[in-house]
Amino acid sequence: MSPRTLNVAASLLLIALIALCVLWEGWLAPLRPGGSWMMLKALPLMAALFGVLKGRRYTYQWLSMLVLLYLVEGVVRALDPGLAGGLAVAEAILAALLFATAVLYARVSAPSKQAPETD
């Protein structure tokens, strides 16, 4: 896959994961009625948003480690009853796909993988 394709895919997955976190804990199935402070878990993801949109390799490297926390949360909360369990599964899937995309982007955009410049 090309770096551009992976960048677009990672950008879409990251935006979807941020939206899911905010909607889940704010309105769809919050831990407490009326919303939950857990929606702040989207803030670390938002810190990566501009770096991912600009295709910064370093951002992809640390995002690949950060997103594993969201994967773990999704897997752990997947057994929650009702809508919360379904949202947790969606979070785990989005996080796993984002992890794979971020690792692939970091791999294909490595300086050693770039075509040498011709003079």
C-alpha positions in Angstrom: 0.0 0.0 0.0 1.1 3.5 -0.7 1.9 5.9 2.2 -0.9 8.2 0.9 -3.5 5.5 1.1 -2.4 4.5 4.6 -2.4 8.1 5.7 -6.0 8.6 4.6 -7.1 5.3 6.2 -5.4 6.2 9.5 -6.9 9.7 9.4 -10.4 8.3 9.0 -9.9 5.6 11.6 -8.5 8.1 14.1 -11.4 10.5 13.5 -13.9 7.7 13.9 -12.3 6.5 17.1 -12.4 10.0 18.6 -16.0 10.4 17.6 -16.9 7.0 19.1 -15.2 7.9 22.4 -17.0 11.2 22.7 -20.4 9.9 21.7 -20.2 6.8 23.8 -19.3 8.5 27.0 -21.3 11.6 26.3 -24.6 10.4 25.1 -25.0 6.9 23.8 -24.1 4.8 26.9 -22.2 6.8 29.5 -21.0 5.3 32.8 -23.2 7.8 34.6 -26.6 9.2 33.4 -26.3 12.5 31.7 -22.7 12.0 30.5 -19.4 11.0 31.9 -16.0 12.5 32.3 -14.7 9.4 30.6 -15.3 11.3 27.3 -12.0 13.0 28.1 -10.3 9.8 27.0 -10.5 11.2 23.5 -8.0 14.0 24.3 -4.8 11.9 23.8 -6.2 10.8 20.4 -6.9 14.4 19.5 -3.3 15.3 20.3 -2.3 13.0 17.5 -4.8 14.2 15.0 -2.8 17.0 13.3 0.3 14.9 13.1 -1.6 12.1 11.4 -3.3 14.5 9.0 0.1 15.9 8.1 1.6 12.4 7.7 4.3 12.9 10.4 6.1 9.6 10.9 6.9 10.3 14.6 3.3 10.8 15.4 2.4 7.5 13.9 5.1 5.8 16.0 3.8 7.0 19.3 0.2 6.7 18.2 0.7 3.0 17.5 1.6 2.5 21.2 -1.1 4.8 22.5 -3.9 3.2 20.6 -3.2 -0.2 22.3 -4.8 1.3 25.4 -8.0 1.8 23.5 -7.8 -1.7 22.2 -7.5 -3.1 25.7 -10.4 -1.0 27.0 -12.6 -2.2 24.1 -11.8 -5.8 24.8 -12.3 -5.5 28.5 -15.6 -3.6 28.2 -16.9 -5.8 25.4 -18.8 -7.9 28.0 -20.7 -4.8 29.3 -24.5 -5.3 28.9 -26.5 -3.6 26.2 -25.2 -0.9 23.9 -22.0 -0.3 25.9 -20.8 -3.8 24.9 -21.4 -3.2 21.2 -19.7 0.2 21.4 -16.7 -1.5 23.2 -16.4 -4.0 20.4 -16.5 -1.2 17.8 -13.8 0.6 19.8 -11.6 -2.5 19.8 -12.1 -3.0 16.1 -11.3 0.6 15.3 -8.3 0.6 17.6 -6.9 -2.6 16.1 -7.3 -1.3 12.5 -5.7 2.0 13.5 -2.8 0.2 15.1 -2.2 -1.9 12.0 -2.5 1.1 9.7 -0.1 3.2 11.9 2.5 0.5 12.0 2.3 -0.1 8.2 2.6 3.7 7.6 5.6 4.0 9.9 7.2 1.0 8.0 6.6 2.3 4.4 7.5 5.8 5.3 10.9 4.9 6.9 13.8 6.8 5.4 15.4 3.5 4.3 12.3 2.7 2.2 12.3 6.0 0.3 13.5 6.1 -3.3 17.0 7.6 -3.6 17.2 11.0 -5.1 18.8 11.2 -8.5 20.9 14.3 -9.4 
